[in-house]
Amino acid sequence: MSVLIVIPARFASVRFPGKALAPLRGATGQAKSLIRRSWDAAQAVSGVDRVVIATDDDRIRAEANGFGAEVVMTSSDCRNGTERCAEALDALGGGFDIVVNLQGDAPLTPPWFVEALIDALTDHPVAEMATPVLRCDGRALNGFLEDRRAGRVGGTTAVFGAEGKALYFSKEVIPYTADDEWDDQIATPVFHHVGVYAYRPAALAAYARWTPGPLEKLEGLEQLRFLERDHPVQCVEVDARGRQFWELNNPEDVTRIEDILSDLGMA
């Protein structure tokens, strides 16, 4: 199975303009841009044939070229990362069995999260797309609840059926839990949706032809376009193996991510 990783990146993020170029300091105090750390995360994934950064911004292209990344320029009309991945695949001429969308705001994504998606599509030939979900411990869920109390949109949560078929994704914390404070190490009933997707090329091409539905527009979550079109999304539960995971959604997340980088000893 030939695998392409696309890292979609744009400059005009609504919640954090220019975040792809935001510096993140690691354990040694060295600062690397968000897009550089996302590229490094992609390079750690095994079984991948090619990695590209897809952007419409010359500033991001210049930064990526500076650390040796391959860049595909895409249209500013792309409404989300999945559309940008579809356009990048088309620009490359296809030729891949699996396309992974490793979003440019998730530099803490462990390689085994992505490898689990590749395995899921390899082992289930009828599956069109897959995405990882991570059971929140109390520390992670407290962070979600803190964000919502402060009026911030933090991570995305997912609910799914017994066979892993997604029922819904939301920027609210779902399912509802009566407790508003959890012990740090306890396993909770809430699953963090990790912003990584693996697609069959045909599913990716179909997605780009569909118009966004009302739920996608309300939530601002691209994967809901599949659910609204009755195309199943396979959730793959992954194990953090003791690592904390967080995405860069708001300026306030910089400190959180830098603390995790330091805890992990990542330069």
C-alpha positions as YAML, in Angstrom:
chain: A
units: angstrom
residues:
- id: 1
  name: MET
  ca: [0.00, 0.00, 0.00]
- id: 2
  name: SER
  ca: [1.58, 3.30, -1.06]
- id: 3
  name: VAL
  ca: [1.00, 6.07, 1.47]
- id: 4
  name: LEU
  ca: [1.12, 9.85, 1.10]
- id: 5
  name: ILE
  ca: [1.05, 12.21, 4.09]
- id: 6
  name: VAL
  ca: [-0.24, 15.71, 3.35]
- id: 7
  name: ILE
  ca: [0.17, 18.44, 5.96]
- id: 8
  name: PRO
  ca: [-2.36, 21.16, 5.07]
- id: 9
  name: ALA
  ca: [-1.41, 24.58, 6.41]
- id: 10
  name: ARG
  ca: [-2.88, 28.04, 6.03]
- id: 11
  name: PHE
  ca: [-1.92, 31.40, 7.43]
- id: 12
  name: ALA
  ca: [-5.40, 32.88, 7.91]
- id: 13
  name: SER
  ca: [-6.57, 30.82, 10.88]
- id: 14
  name: VAL
  ca: [-9.64, 32.48, 12.41]
- id: 15
  name: ARG
  ca: [-8.76, 31.71, 16.04]
- id: 16
  name: PHE
  ca: [-5.00, 32.13, 15.70]
- id: 17
  name: PRO
  ca: [-3.85, 33.99, 12.55]
- id: 18
  name: GLY
  ca: [-0.39, 32.92, 11.45]
- id: 19
  name: LYS
  ca: [-0.28, 29.96, 13.82]
- id: 20
  name: ALA
  ca: [1.54, 27.74, 11.29]
- id: 21
  name: LEU
  ca: [4.58, 29.97, 11.83]
- id: 22
  name: ALA
  ca: [4.17, 30.31, 15.61]
- id: 23
  name: PRO
  ca: [7.40, 29.40, 17.44]
- id: 24
  name: LEU
  ca: [7.22, 26.54, 19.94]
- id: 25
  name: ARG
  ca: [10.08, 26.02, 22.38]
- id: 26
  name: GLY
  ca: [11.17, 22.51, 23.23]
- id: 27
  name: ALA
  ca: [13.05, 20.98, 26.14]
- id: 28
  name: THR
  ca: [16.32, 22.71, 25.20]
- id: 29
  name: GLY
  ca: [14.71, 26.11, 24.79]
- id: 30
  name: GLN
  ca: [15.10, 25.95, 21.01]
- id: 31
  name: ALA
  ca: [12.16, 27.39, 19.09]
- id: 32
  name: LYS
  ca: [10.80, 25.68, 16.00]
- id: 33
  name: SER
  ca: [7.75, 26.77, 14.04]
- id: 34
  name: LEU
  ca: [4.52, 24.85, 14.36]
- id: 35
  name: ILE
  ca: [4.74, 23.72, 10.74]
- id: 36
  name: ARG
  ca: [8.31, 22.47, 11.32]
- id: 37
  name: ARG
  ca: [7.22, 20.43, 14.34]
- id: 38
  name: SER
  ca: [4.28, 19.01, 12.36]
- id: 39
  name: TRP
  ca: [6.71, 18.04, 9.58]
- id: 40
  name: ASP
  ca: [8.96, 16.34, 12.13]
- id: 41
  name: ALA
  ca: [5.94, 14.40, 13.45]
- id: 42
  name: ALA
  ca: [5.16, 13.19, 9.92]
- id: 43
  name: GLN
  ca: [8.75, 12.11, 9.33]
- id: 44
  name: ALA
  ca: [8.55, 9.80, 12.36]
- id: 45
  name: VAL
  ca: [5.72, 7.72, 10.84]
- id: 46
  name: SER
  ca: [6.82, 4.39, 9.36]
- id: 47
  name: GLY
  ca: [5.51, 2.92, 6.12]
- id: 48
  name: VAL
  ca: [5.12, 6.28, 4.36]
- id: 49
  name: ASP
  ca: [6.27, 6.88, 0.79]
- id: 50
  name: ARG
  ca: [6.04, 10.67, 0.59]
- id: 51
  name: VAL
  ca: [5.32, 13.70, 2.81]
- id: 52
  name: VAL
  ca: [4.29, 17.10, 1.47]
- id: 53
  name: ILE
  ca: [3.09, 20.37, 2.95]
- id: 54
  name: ALA
  ca: [0.07, 21.84, 1.15]
- id: 55
  name: THR
  ca: [-0.45, 25.58, 1.52]
- id: 56
  name: ASP
  ca: [-1.65, 28.66, -0.31]
- id: 57
  name: ASP
  ca: [0.69, 31.05, 1.51]
- id: 58
  name: ASP
  ca: [4.16, 32.12, 0.37]
- id: 59
  name: ARG
  ca: [5.29, 32.73, 3.97]
- id: 60
  name: ILE
  ca: [4.55, 29.14, 4.91]
- id: 61
  name: ARG
  ca: [6.19, 27.91, 1.69]
- id: 62
  name: ALA
  ca: [9.35, 29.89, 2.50]
- id: 63
  name: GLU
  ca: [9.48, 28.51, 6.03]
- id: 64
  name: ALA
  ca: [8.94, 24.94, 4.79]
- id: 65
  name: ASN
  ca: [11.55, 25.27, 2.07]
- id: 66
  name: GLY
  ca: [13.95, 26.51, 4.72]
- id: 67
  name: PHE
  ca: [13.92, 23.18, 6.54]
- id: 68
  name: GLY
  ca: [13.86, 21.06, 3.39]
- id: 69
  name: ALA
  ca: [10.18, 20.14, 3.12]
- id: 70
  name: GLU
  ca: [8.43, 19.41, -0.16]
- id: 71
  name: VAL
  ca: [5.65, 21.96, -0.74]
- id: 72
  name: VAL
  ca: [2.58, 21.78, -2.97]
- id: 73
  name: MET
  ca: [0.88, 25.12, -3.57]
- id: 74
  name: THR
  ca: [-2.91, 24.91, -3.43]
- id: 75
  name: SER
  ca: [-5.79, 27.29, -3.96]
- id: 76
  name: SER
  ca: [-6.92, 29.83, -1.39]
- id: 77
  name: ASP
  ca: [-10.45, 28.60, -2.15]
- id: 78
  name: CYS
  ca: [-9.92, 25.42, -0.09]
- id: 79
  name: ARG
  ca: [-12.34, 25.58, 2.82]
- id: 80
  name: ASN
  ca: [-10.55, 23.09, 5.05]
- id: 81
  name: GLY
  ca: [-7.64, 20.70, 5.26]
- id: 82
  name: THR
  ca: [-9.46, 17.83, 3.59]
- id: 83
  name: GLU
  ca: [-10.20, 19.91, 0.50]
- id: 84
  name: ARG
  ca: [-6.57, 21.03, 0.49]
- id: 85
  name: CYS
  ca: [-5.42, 17.40, 0.66]
- id: 86
  name: ALA
  ca: [-7.67, 16.53, -2.27]
- id: 87
  name: GLU
  ca: [-6.22, 19.36, -4.32]
- id: 88
  name: ALA
  ca: [-2.65, 18.41, -3.39]
- id: 89
  name: LEU
  ca: [-3.25, 14.78, -4.40]
- id: 90
  name: ASP
  ca: [-4.62, 15.94, -7.73]
- id: 91
  name: ALA
  ca: [-1.61, 18.23, -8.26]
- id: 92
  name: LEU
  ca: [0.73, 15.30, -7.58]
- id: 93
  name: GLY
  ca: [-1.07, 13.17, -10.15]
- id: 94
  name: GLY
  ca: [-2.44, 10.60, -7.70]
- id: 95
  name: GLY
  ca: [-0.73, 7.24, -7.55]
- id: 96
  name: PHE
  ca: [-1.26, 6.50, -3.85]
- id: 97
  name: ASP
  ca: [-3.45, 3.91, -2.14]
- id: 98
  name: ILE
  ca: [-3.87, 5.85, 1.11]
- id: 99
  name: VAL
  ca: [-3.72, 9.59, 1.76]
- id: 100
  name: VAL
  ca: [-3.16, 10.80, 5.33]
- id: 101
  name: ASN
  ca: [-4.19, 14.27, 6.39]
- id: 102
  name: LEU
  ca: [-1.87, 15.18, 9.27]
- id: 103
  name: GLN
  ca: [-3.15, 18.59, 10.18]
- id: 104
  name: GLY
  ca: [-0.56, 21.29, 10.70]
- id: 105
  name: ASP
  ca: [-1.75, 22.18, 14.21]
- id: 106
  name: ALA
  ca: [-1.05, 18.77, 15.77]
- id: 107
  name: PRO
  ca: [2.72, 18.58, 16.31]
- id: 108
  name: LEU
  ca: [2.34, 16.21, 19.28]
- id: 109
  name: THR
  ca: [0.75, 13.46, 17.17]
- id: 110
  name: PRO
  ca: [2.65, 10.23, 17.99]
- id: 111
  name: PRO
  ca: [3.65, 8.19, 14.94]
- id: 112
  name: TRP
  ca: [1.69, 5.15, 16.11]
- id: 113
  name: PHE
  ca: [-1.57, 7.14, 15.86]
- id: 114
  name: VAL
  ca: [-1.02, 7.53, 12.12]
- id: 115
  name: GLU
  ca: [0.28, 3.99, 11.71]
- id: 116
  name: ALA
  ca: [-2.93, 2.69, 13.32]
- id: 117
  name: LEU
  ca: [-4.98, 4.43, 10.62]
- id: 118
  name: ILE
  ca: [-2.85, 3.02, 7.83]
- id: 119
  name: ASP
  ca: [-3.25, -0.45, 9.37]
- id: 120
  name: ALA
  ca: [-7.02, 0.02, 9.68]
- id: 121
  name: LEU
  ca: [-7.43, 0.81, 5.97]
- id: 122
  name: THR
  ca: [-5.01, -1.94, 4.99]
- id: 123
  name: ASP
  ca: [-6.90, -4.53, 7.07]
- id: 124
  name: HIS
  ca: [-10.40, -3.35, 6.07]
- id: 125
  name: PRO
  ca: [-10.53, -2.92, 2.28]
- id: 126
  name: VAL
  ca: [-14.12, -1.61, 2.32]
- id: 127
  name: ALA
  ca: [-13.38, 1.22, 4.76]
- id: 128
  name: GLU
  ca: [-13.31, 4.63, 3.04]
- id: 129
  name: MET
  ca: [-11.67, 6.66, 5.77]
- id: 130
  name: ALA
  ca: [-10.43, 6.37, 9.33]
- id: 131
  name: THR
  ca: [-9.57, 8.76, 12.16]
- id: 132
  name: PRO
  ca: [-8.09, 8.22, 15.65]
- id: 133
  name: VAL
  ca: [-9.83, 8.77, 18.96]
- id: 134
  name: LEU
  ca: [-8.11, 8.90, 22.33]
- id: 135
  name: ARG
  ca: [-9.85, 8.23, 25.64]
- id: 136
  name: CYS
  ca: [-9.41, 11.30, 27.83]
- id: 137
  name: ASP
  ca: [-7.85, 10.93, 31.24]
- id: 138
  name: GLY
  ca: [-9.00, 13.33, 33.92]
- id: 139
  name: ARG
  ca: [-6.24, 15.82, 33.15]
- id: 140
  name: ALA
  ca: [-7.21, 16.07, 29.49]
- id: 141
  name: LEU
  ca: [-10.94, 16.29, 30.20]
- id: 142
  name: ASN
  ca: [-10.36, 19.00, 32.80]
- id: 143
  name: GLY
  ca: [-8.55, 20.97, 30.10]
- id: 144
  name: PHE
  ca: [-11.53, 20.61, 27.77]
- id: 145
  name: LEU
  ca: [-13.97, 21.72, 30.48]
- id: 146
  name: GLU
  ca: [-11.75, 24.64, 31.47]
- id: 147
  name: ASP
  ca: [-11.69, 25.85, 27.85]
- id: 148
  name: ARG
  ca: [-15.48, 25.74, 27.56]
- id: 149
  name: ARG
  ca: [-15.97, 27.57, 30.88]
- id: 150
  name: ALA
  ca: [-13.61, 30.27, 29.60]
- id: 151
  name: GLY
  ca: [-15.55, 30.55, 26.35]
- id: 152
  name: ARG
  ca: [-12.72, 29.03, 24.29]
- id: 153
  name: VAL
  ca: [-13.11, 26.33, 21.67]
- id: 154
  name: GLY
  ca: [-10.61, 23.65, 22.61]
- id: 155
  name: GLY
  ca: [-10.28, 20.15, 21.23]
- id: 156
  name: THR
  ca: [-12.93, 18.08, 19.48]
- id: 157
  name: THR
  ca: [-14.71, 15.12, 21.07]
- id: 158
  name: ALA
  ca: [-16.23, 12.08, 19.38]
- id: 159
  name: VAL
  ca: [-18.93, 9.53, 20.09]
- id: 160
  name: PHE
  ca: [-19.10, 6.25, 18.18]
- id: 161
  name: GLY
  ca: [-20.86, 2.89, 18.14]
- id: 162
  name: ALA
  ca: [-19.75, -0.55, 19.24]
- id: 163
  name: GLU
  ca: [-17.97, -1.24, 15.93]
- id: 164
  name: GLY
  ca: [-16.20, 2.12, 15.90]
- id: 165
  name: LYS
  ca: [-18.54, 3.83, 13.42]
- id: 166
  name: ALA
  ca: [-18.68, 7.53, 14.26]
- id: 167
  name: LEU
  ca: [-22.02, 8.86, 15.50]
- id: 168
  name: TYR
  ca: [-20.97, 12.49, 15.91]
- id: 169
  name: PHE
  ca: [-18.08, 14.88, 16.44]
- id: 170
  name: SER
  ca: [-18.38, 18.16, 18.34]
- id: 171
  name: LYS
  ca: [-16.42, 21.08, 19.72]
- id: 172
  name: GLU
  ca: [-18.63, 20.74, 22.77]
- id: 173
  name: VAL
  ca: [-17.65, 18.13, 25.33]
- id: 174
  name: ILE
  ca: [-19.74, 15.05, 24.52]
- id: 175
  name: PRO
  ca: [-21.13, 12.89, 25.94]
- id: 176
  name: TYR
  ca: [-22.41, 15.02, 28.80]
- id: 177
  name: THR
  ca: [-20.86, 14.25, 32.19]
- id: 178
  name: ALA
  ca: [-22.27, 15.53, 35.46]
- id: 179
  name: ASP
  ca: [-18.83, 15.99, 37.03]
- id: 180
  name: ASP
  ca: [-16.99, 19.24, 36.29]
- id: 181
  name: GLU
  ca: [-13.66, 18.18, 37.85]
- id: 182
  name: TRP
  ca: [-11.89, 14.84, 37.39]
- id: 183
  name: ASP
  ca: [-8.92, 13.18, 39.05]
- id: 184
  name: ASP
  ca: [-5.95, 13.54, 36.70]
- id: 185
  name: GLN
  ca: [-5.23, 9.85, 36.14]
- id: 186
  name: ILE
  ca: [-8.77, 8.46, 35.94]
- id: 187
  name: ALA
  ca: [-10.09, 7.14, 32.61]
- id: 188
  name: THR
  ca: [-13.18, 9.10, 31.56]
- id: 189
  name: PRO
  ca: [-16.04, 8.30, 29.15]
- id: 190
  name: VAL
  ca: [-15.03, 11.17, 26.84]
- id: 191
  name: PHE
  ca: [-12.95, 10.58, 23.70]
- id: 192
  name: HIS
  ca: [-10.70, 13.24, 22.22]
- id: 193
  name: HIS
  ca: [-10.84, 13.23, 18.44]
- id: 194
  name: VAL
  ca: [-7.31, 13.50, 17.11]
- id: 195
  name: GLY
  ca: [-7.23, 15.65, 13.97]
- id: 196
  name: VAL
  ca: [-5.69, 13.08, 11.63]
- id: 197
  name: TYR
  ca: [-7.49, 11.34, 8.77]
- id: 198
  name: ALA
  ca: [-6.61, 8.53, 6.39]
- id: 199
  name: TYR
  ca: [-8.63, 8.32, 3.17]
- id: 200
  name: ARG
  ca: [-9.00, 6.20, 0.11]
- id: 201
  name: PRO
  ca: [-8.29, 8.50, -2.85]
- id: 202
  name: ALA
  ca: [-11.81, 7.96, -4.23]
- id: 203
  name: ALA
  ca: [-13.39, 9.10, -0.95]
- id: 204
  name: LEU
  ca: [-11.14, 12.15, -0.87]
- id: 205
  name: ALA
  ca: [-12.08, 13.08, -4.44]
- id: 206
  name: ALA
  ca: [-15.80, 12.65, -3.68]
- id: 207
  name: TYR
  ca: [-15.50, 14.85, -0.59]
- id: 208
  name: ALA
  ca: [-14.09, 17.71, -2.65]
- id: 209
  name: ARG
  ca: [-17.17, 17.62, -4.91]
- id: 210
  name: TRP
  ca: [-19.69, 17.79, -2.06]
- id: 211
  name: THR
  ca: [-20.91, 21.07, -0.63]
- id: 212
  name: PRO
  ca: [-20.67, 21.60, 3.15]
- id: 213
  name: GLY
  ca: [-23.79, 20.66, 5.10]
- id: 214
  name: PRO
  ca: [-25.39, 22.54, 8.01]
- id: 215
  name: LEU
  ca: [-23.65, 20.54, 10.75]
- id: 216
  name: GLU
  ca: [-20.21, 21.06, 9.23]
- id: 217
  name: LYS
  ca: [-20.92, 24.79, 9.01]
- id: 218
  name: LEU
  ca: [-22.19, 25.01, 12.60]
- id: 219
  name: GLU
  ca: [-19.38, 23.00, 14.19]
- id: 220
  name: GLY
  ca: [-16.62, 23.97, 11.80]
- id: 221
  name: LEU
  ca: [-15.60, 20.30, 11.61]
- id: 222
  name: GLU
  ca: [-14.71, 19.02, 8.16]
- id: 223
  name: GLN
  ca: [-15.29, 15.32, 8.93]
- id: 224
  name: LEU
  ca: [-19.01, 15.95, 9.46]
- id: 225
  name: ARG
  ca: [-19.37, 16.30, 5.68]
- id: 226
  name: PHE
  ca: [-18.89, 12.53, 5.44]
- id: 227
  name: LEU
  ca: [-21.53, 11.81, 8.11]
- id: 228
  name: GLU
  ca: [-24.00, 14.23, 6.58]
- id: 229
  name: ARG
  ca: [-23.63, 12.36, 3.27]
- id: 230
  name: ASP
  ca: [-24.15, 9.00, 5.02]
- id: 231
  name: HIS
  ca: [-20.56, 7.91, 4.43]
- id: 232
  name: PRO
  ca: [-19.24, 6.14, 7.52]
- id: 233
  name: VAL
  ca: [-16.23, 7.40, 9.41]
- id: 234
  name: GLN
  ca: [-14.25, 4.66, 11.16]
- id: 235
  name: CYS
  ca: [-12.96, 5.69, 14.58]
- id: 236
  name: VAL
  ca: [-9.78, 3.90, 15.62]
- id: 237
  name: GLU
  ca: [-9.07, 3.97, 19.35]
- id: 238
  name: VAL
  ca: [-5.41, 4.64, 20.01]
- id: 239
  name: ASP
  ca: [-3.28, 4.47, 23.15]
- id: 240
  name: ALA
  ca: [-1.32, 7.54, 24.20]
- id: 241
  name: ARG
  ca: [1.20, 5.29, 26.00]
- id: 242
  name: GLY
  ca: [1.51, 7.81, 28.79]
- id: 243
  name: ARG
  ca: [1.96, 10.83, 26.52]
- id: 244
  name: GLN
  ca: [-0.14, 13.95, 26.74]
- id: 245
  name: PHE
  ca: [-1.73, 15.06, 23.47]
- id: 246
  name: TRP
  ca: [-2.94, 18.55, 22.61]
- id: 247
  name: GLU
  ca: [-3.55, 20.57, 19.45]
- id: 248
  name: LEU
  ca: [-2.74, 24.23, 18.83]
- id: 249
  name: ASN
  ca: [-6.18, 25.79, 18.50]
- id: 250
  name: ASN
  ca: [-5.77, 29.06, 20.42]
- id: 251
  name: PRO
  ca: [-2.83, 31.27, 21.42]
- id: 252
  name: GLU
  ca: [-3.29, 29.98, 24.98]
- id: 253
  name: ASP
  ca: [-2.36, 26.48, 23.77]
- id: 254
  name: VAL
  ca: [1.25, 27.50, 23.07]
- id: 255
  name: THR
  ca: [2.19, 27.23, 26.75]
- id: 256
  name: ARG
  ca: [0.40, 23.88, 27.09]
- id: 257
  name: ILE
  ca: [2.23, 22.42, 24.12]
- id: 258
  name: GLU
  ca: [5.59, 23.81, 25.18]
- id: 259
  name: ASP
  ca: [5.12, 22.25, 28.62]
- id: 260
  name: ILE
  ca: [4.39, 18.88, 27.01]
- id: 261
  name: LEU
  ca: [7.41, 19.21, 24.69]
- id: 262
  name: SER
  ca: [9.53, 19.88, 27.77]
- id: 263
  name: ASP
  ca: [8.04, 16.93, 29.68]
- id: 264
  name: LEU
  ca: [8.77, 14.65, 26.73]
- id: 265
  name: GLY
  ca: [12.31, 15.93, 26.38]
- id: 266
  name: MET
  ca: [11.68, 16.96, 22.77]
- id: 267
  name: ALA
  ca: [14.19, 19.53, 21.53]
...
